[in-house]
Amino acid sequence: MIIRLLPIYRCYTTAARRPNYLGKTVDLDHFLQRKKAIALWRSIVRGCKKIEDKSTKQDTLKFAREEFRRNKDVEDITQIRYLTSTGKMEWETMEKYIEGL
């Protein structure tokens, strides 16, 4: 009777890595600005529901969508702050116009 011994390999674990599908890690400032940008987007979408004219509603949503897509890759925190504050001011002006209709 022959007994074969299987070789025993030492297994070392590697350091845990972050999954690629999660994207890169952002710092606190970027996280907070992202939260503000999402809040602005949601307020725009909610406000567009108040517009009665269908073509105006579609044009407003299309414009907002294109602006957000155009600036989605901006990583400079001061530029992000500028864009969100400018977008918020523009939307507040537009809301006053919508309420006046």
Backbone as ProteinMPNN parsed JSONL, in Angstrom:
{"seq_chain_A": "MIIRLLPIYRCYTTAARRPNYLGKTVDLDHFLQRKKAIALWRSIVRGCKKIEDKSTKQDTLKFAREEFRRNKDVEDITQIRYLTSTGKMEWETMEKYIEGL", "coords_chain_A": {"N_chain_A": [[0.84, -1.169, 0.0], [0.631, 2.069, -0.986], [1.072, 5.256, 0.182], [0.169, 8.416, -0.667], [1.232, 11.57, -0.084], [-0.189, 14.685, -0.066], [1.15, 17.687, -1.245], [1.673, 20.344, 0.974], [0.777, 23.618, 0.862], [1.784, 26.81, 1.794], [-0.383, 29.353, 2.507], [-0.772, 32.695, 2.043], [-2.551, 35.522, 2.936], [-3.646, 38.304, 1.065], [-3.694, 41.863, 1.366], [-6.84, 43.309, 1.997], [-8.77, 44.604, -0.635], [-10.481, 47.399, -1.997], [-13.507, 47.018, -3.738], [-13.728, 47.434, -7.296], [-16.098, 48.344, -8.457], [-17.205, 50.132, -6.72], [-16.072, 52.587, -7.069], [-13.895, 55.488, -6.704], [-12.644, 56.56, -3.498], [-13.933, 59.331, -1.776], [-13.232, 62.513, -0.214], [-14.434, 64.208, 2.78], [-15.372, 66.843, 2.156], [-15.959, 66.66, -0.604], [-17.935, 64.724, -0.482], [-19.968, 66.073, 0.956], [-20.518, 68.186, -0.819], [-21.43, 66.736, -2.977], [-23.769, 65.744, -1.907], [-25.199, 68.15, -1.68], [-25.44, 68.806, -4.376], [-27.031, 66.703, -5.304], [-29.326, 67.211, -3.819], [-30.048, 69.665, -4.947], [-30.612, 68.83, -7.579], [-32.842, 67.165, -7.095], [-34.671, 69.037, -6.105], [-35.024, 70.57, -8.381], [-36.22, 68.722, -10.13], [-38.58, 68.173, -8.709], [-39.684, 70.742, -8.709], [-40.112, 71.137, -11.412], [-42.297, 69.595, -11.872], [-44.369, 71.212, -11.22], [-44.728, 72.887, -13.324], [-47.0, 73.688, -15.757], [-47.204, 73.793, -18.576], [-46.375, 71.508, -21.0], [-44.234, 71.406, -22.888], [-42.494, 73.38, -21.945], [-41.855, 72.297, -19.47], [-40.498, 69.963, -20.263], [-38.343, 71.116, -21.658], [-37.058, 72.523, -19.606], [-36.295, 70.46, -17.83], [-34.629, 69.043, -19.583], [-32.6, 70.924, -20.058], [-31.525, 71.192, -17.451], [-30.676, 68.557, -16.986], [-28.714, 68.267, -18.99], [-26.849, 70.185, -18.121], [-26.05, 69.132, -15.635], [-24.938, 66.706, -16.498], [-22.892, 67.652, -18.124], [-21.158, 68.75, -16.294], [-20.423, 66.686, -14.637], [-17.946, 65.44, -14.252], [-16.294, 67.165, -12.918], [-13.815, 67.824, -10.562], [-12.573, 69.633, -8.916], [-12.922, 71.204, -5.87], [-13.63, 73.878, -5.324], [-14.683, 74.699, -7.743], [-16.866, 72.979, -7.904], [-18.375, 73.898, -5.73], [-18.925, 76.48, -6.676], [-20.47, 75.883, -8.96], [-22.721, 74.56, -7.839], [-23.77, 76.587, -6.189], [-24.323, 78.597, -8.07], [-26.125, 77.223, -9.708], [-28.176, 76.826, -7.867], [-28.995, 79.468, -7.355], [-29.89, 80.195, -9.93], [-31.994, 78.375, -10.219], [-33.703, 79.169, -8.13], [-34.468, 81.672, -9.084], [-35.83, 80.843, -11.364], [-37.889, 79.394, -10.154], [-39.384, 81.437, -8.969], [-40.363, 82.617, -11.258], [-41.91, 80.51, -12.237], [-43.861, 80.246, -10.238], [-45.166, 82.607, -10.648], [-46.626, 82.181, -12.911]], "CA_chain_A": [[0.0, 0.0, 0.0], [1.416, 3.294, -1.12], [0.345, 6.447, 0.647], [0.665, 9.649, -1.285], [0.97, 12.77, 0.7], [-0.369, 15.88, -0.886], [2.01, 18.773, -0.762], [0.971, 21.393, 1.716], [1.263, 24.933, 0.475], [1.469, 27.893, 2.727], [-1.213, 30.376, 1.861], [-0.755, 33.998, 2.689], [-3.623, 36.376, 2.429], [-3.233, 39.646, 0.668], [-4.486, 42.916, 2.003], [-8.165, 43.48, 1.392], [-8.858, 45.734, -1.552], [-11.799, 47.955, -2.234], [-14.015, 46.582, -5.044], [-13.671, 48.457, -8.341], [-17.41, 48.876, -8.799], [-17.583, 51.187, -5.782], [-15.482, 53.855, -7.466], [-12.838, 55.934, -5.807], [-13.06, 57.122, -2.224], [-13.893, 60.791, -1.775], [-13.096, 63.066, 1.127], [-15.663, 64.72, 3.373], [-15.857, 68.009, 1.404], [-16.585, 66.186, -1.839], [-19.158, 64.024, -0.107], [-20.978, 67.075, 1.302], [-20.903, 68.903, -2.035], [-22.236, 65.797, -3.767], [-25.08, 65.743, -1.26], [-25.869, 69.4, -2.062], [-25.774, 68.722, -5.798], [-28.171, 65.791, -5.424], [-30.487, 67.928, -3.287], [-30.426, 70.647, -5.968], [-31.241, 68.083, -8.671], [-34.171, 66.728, -6.668], [-35.568, 70.195, -6.029], [-35.338, 70.951, -9.761], [-37.186, 67.749, -10.658], [-39.86, 68.421, -8.03], [-40.209, 72.024, -9.169], [-40.566, 71.011, -12.801], [-43.629, 68.988, -11.869], [-45.341, 72.29, -11.047], [-44.891, 73.582, -14.6], [-48.163, 73.115, -16.442], [-46.939, 73.645, -20.001], [-45.587, 70.291, -21.183], [-42.98, 71.661, -23.608], [-41.62, 74.13, -21.041], [-41.402, 71.333, -18.468], [-39.496, 69.104, -20.895], [-37.154, 71.918, -21.95], [-36.381, 72.827, -18.344], [-35.637, 69.226, -17.384], [-33.559, 68.731, -20.524], [-31.506, 71.856, -19.793], [-30.907, 70.825, -16.172], [-29.997, 67.27, -17.175], [-27.501, 68.504, -19.773], [-25.889, 70.904, -17.278], [-25.498, 68.198, -14.658], [-24.074, 65.751, -17.208], [-21.713, 68.359, -18.625], [-20.259, 69.055, -15.183], [-20.33, 65.542, -13.72], [-16.568, 65.015, -14.037], [-15.533, 68.212, -12.238], [-13.296, 67.325, -9.291], [-12.082, 70.745, -8.106], [-13.952, 71.483, -4.876], [-14.111, 75.258, -5.463], [-15.526, 74.719, -8.944], [-18.115, 72.299, -7.55], [-19.132, 74.841, -4.895], [-19.407, 77.547, -7.552], [-21.534, 75.358, -9.82], [-23.937, 74.304, -7.057], [-24.371, 77.854, -5.748], [-24.881, 79.247, -9.257], [-27.315, 76.463, -10.091], [-29.231, 77.087, -6.886], [-29.519, 80.823, -7.606], [-30.655, 80.158, -11.177], [-33.23, 77.643, -9.993], [-34.58, 80.005, -7.309], [-35.025, 82.666, -10.0], [-36.792, 80.137, -12.208], [-39.049, 79.058, -9.322], [-40.196, 82.654, -8.846], [-41.05, 82.765, -12.537], [-42.914, 79.443, -12.326], [-44.953, 80.579, -9.326], [-45.881, 83.745, -11.214], [-47.461, 81.757, -14.054]], "C_chain_A": [[0.89, 1.238, 0.0], [0.544, 4.471, -0.686], [0.993, 7.672, 0.008], [0.285, 10.817, -0.402], [0.843, 13.95, -0.247], [0.523, 16.989, -0.351], [1.167, 19.849, -0.075], [1.61, 22.727, 1.348], [0.885, 25.94, 1.549], [0.695, 28.949, 1.961], [-1.148, 31.65, 2.689], [-1.881, 34.828, 2.099], [-3.042, 37.722, 2.047], [-4.13, 40.653, 1.366], [-5.804, 43.071, 1.258], [-8.161, 44.724, 0.516], [-10.3, 46.147, -1.714], [-12.278, 47.497, -3.609], [-14.036, 47.733, -6.055], [-15.023, 49.09, -8.623], [-17.864, 49.981, -7.852], [-17.026, 52.549, -6.178], [-14.434, 54.291, -6.458], [-13.418, 56.554, -4.539], [-12.929, 58.638, -2.283], [-13.769, 61.295, -0.347], [-14.412, 63.703, 1.567], [-16.229, 65.906, 2.601], [-16.56, 67.592, 0.118], [-17.906, 65.481, -1.549], [-20.278, 65.016, 0.196], [-21.442, 67.85, 0.073], [-21.735, 68.012, -2.949], [-23.657, 65.748, -3.225], [-25.869, 66.995, -1.649], [-26.289, 69.372, -3.532], [-26.976, 67.809, -6.023], [-29.44, 66.461, -4.916], [-30.978, 68.974, -4.284], [-31.144, 69.955, -7.122], [-32.666, 67.669, -8.307], [-35.144, 67.894, -6.581], [-35.945, 70.677, -7.428], [-36.392, 70.013, -10.338], [-38.556, 67.959, -10.025], [-40.503, 69.714, -8.521], [-40.731, 71.961, -10.588], [-41.937, 70.36, -12.881], [-44.72, 70.042, -11.736], [-45.604, 73.053, -12.342], [-46.01, 72.907, -15.376], [-47.912, 72.87, -17.922], [-45.948, 72.498, -20.225], [-44.246, 70.563, -21.867], [-41.989, 72.438, -22.738], [-41.039, 73.208, -19.978], [-40.29, 70.46, -19.044], [-38.208, 69.866, -21.182], [-36.357, 72.228, -20.687], [-35.64, 71.608, -17.821], [-34.457, 68.856, -18.285], [-32.349, 69.626, -20.28], [-30.766, 71.474, -18.511], [-30.113, 69.53, -16.307], [-28.683, 67.457, -17.928], [-26.439, 69.224, -18.952], [-25.248, 69.967, -16.256], [-24.563, 67.201, -15.336], [-22.783, 66.408, -17.676], [-20.683, 68.564, -17.516], [-20.045, 67.883, -14.231], [-18.896, 65.13, -13.405], [-15.698, 66.066, -13.355], [-15.102, 67.688, -10.874], [-12.775, 68.429, -8.382], [-13.194, 71.207, -7.166], [-14.483, 72.91, -4.988], [-15.012, 75.39, -6.682], [-16.875, 74.067, -8.662], [-18.99, 73.22, -6.709], [-19.731, 75.955, -5.745], [-20.589, 77.063, -8.394], [-22.823, 75.116, -9.042], [-24.581, 75.603, -6.598], [-24.987, 78.607, -6.921], [-26.152, 78.543, -9.707], [-28.474, 76.716, -9.152], [-29.842, 78.473, -7.101], [-30.364, 80.853, -8.875], [-31.992, 79.453, -10.973], [-34.204, 78.459, -9.149], [-35.226, 81.099, -8.151], [-36.099, 82.032, -10.872], [-38.047, 79.77, -11.425], [-39.969, 80.263, -9.148], [-40.996, 82.882, -10.126], [-42.172, 81.735, -12.665], [-44.115, 79.769, -11.452], [-45.78, 81.748, -9.845], [-46.795, 83.368, -12.362], [-48.867, 81.458, -13.653]], "O_chain_A": [[1.759, 1.42, 0.852], [-0.584, 4.634, -1.151], [2.193, 7.913, 0.135], [-0.877, 10.992, -0.036], [1.686, 14.163, -1.118], [0.626, 17.191, 0.859], [0.075, 20.192, -0.53], [2.815, 22.928, 1.503], [-0.205, 25.899, 2.119], [1.104, 29.374, 0.88], [-1.437, 31.654, 3.885], [-2.113, 34.816, 0.89], [-2.075, 38.201, 2.639], [-5.192, 40.311, 1.886], [-5.855, 42.972, 0.032], [-7.615, 45.762, 0.888], [-11.218, 45.338, -1.583], [-11.514, 47.583, -4.57], [-14.33, 48.874, -5.696], [-15.086, 50.263, -8.993], [-18.818, 50.697, -8.157], [-17.479, 53.569, -5.659], [-14.123, 53.582, -5.501], [-14.559, 57.016, -4.53], [-11.934, 59.164, -2.781], [-14.144, 60.611, 0.605], [-15.383, 63.728, 0.811], [-17.442, 65.982, 2.402], [-17.628, 68.109, -0.21], [-18.875, 65.63, -2.293], [-21.409, 64.829, -0.252], [-22.631, 68.14, -0.064], [-22.648, 68.492, -3.622], [-24.624, 65.714, -3.985], [-27.068, 66.915, -1.916], [-27.364, 69.855, -3.886], [-27.842, 68.113, -6.844], [-30.508, 66.302, -5.507], [-32.184, 69.154, -4.451], [-32.172, 70.44, -7.592], [-33.585, 67.807, -9.115], [-36.312, 67.758, -6.944], [-37.065, 71.142, -7.64], [-37.35, 70.463, -10.966], [-39.575, 67.929, -10.715], [-41.716, 69.776, -8.724], [-41.687, 72.655, -10.933], [-42.66, 70.555, -13.858], [-45.87, 69.795, -12.099], [-46.59, 73.782, -12.446], [-45.971, 71.701, -15.622], [-48.353, 71.86, -18.469], [-44.831, 72.515, -19.706], [-43.226, 70.005, -21.462], [-40.785, 72.185, -22.788], [-39.865, 73.323, -19.625], [-39.265, 70.242, -18.397], [-37.112, 69.342, -20.979], [-35.127, 72.198, -20.699], [-34.483, 71.711, -17.413], [-33.415, 68.411, -17.804], [-31.211, 69.157, -20.292], [-29.536, 71.436, -18.484], [-28.998, 69.427, -15.795], [-27.66, 66.88, -17.556], [-25.253, 68.912, -19.069], [-24.037, 70.011, -16.043], [-23.502, 66.887, -14.796], [-21.713, 65.799, -17.633], [-19.479, 68.553, -17.77], [-19.535, 68.073, -13.126], [-18.661, 64.517, -12.364], [-14.489, 65.877, -13.228], [-15.922, 67.168, -10.117], [-12.556, 68.191, -7.194], [-14.283, 71.56, -7.617], [-15.673, 73.136, -4.768], [-16.001, 76.122, -6.646], [-17.909, 74.546, -9.128], [-20.196, 73.32, -6.937], [-20.889, 76.332, -5.567], [-21.593, 77.764, -8.52], [-23.906, 75.434, -9.533], [-25.806, 75.721, -6.612], [-26.06, 79.195, -6.782], [-27.141, 79.192, -10.048], [-29.623, 76.809, -9.585], [-31.061, 78.634, -7.037], [-31.432, 81.465, -8.896], [-33.012, 79.893, -11.503], [-35.406, 78.449, -9.416], [-36.398, 81.421, -7.957], [-37.157, 82.622, -11.09], [-39.151, 79.826, -11.966], [-41.192, 80.124, -9.176], [-42.157, 83.287, -10.082], [-43.258, 82.055, -13.148], [-45.258, 79.59, -11.872], [-46.961, 81.867, -9.52], [-47.656, 84.159, -12.75], [-49.685, 81.092, -14.497]]}, "name": "protein", "num_of_chains": 1, "seq": "MIIRLLPIYRCYTTAARRPNYLGKTVDLDHFLQRKKAIALWRSIVRGCKKIEDKSTKQDTLKFAREEFRRNKDVEDITQIRYLTSTGKMEWETMEKYIEGL"}
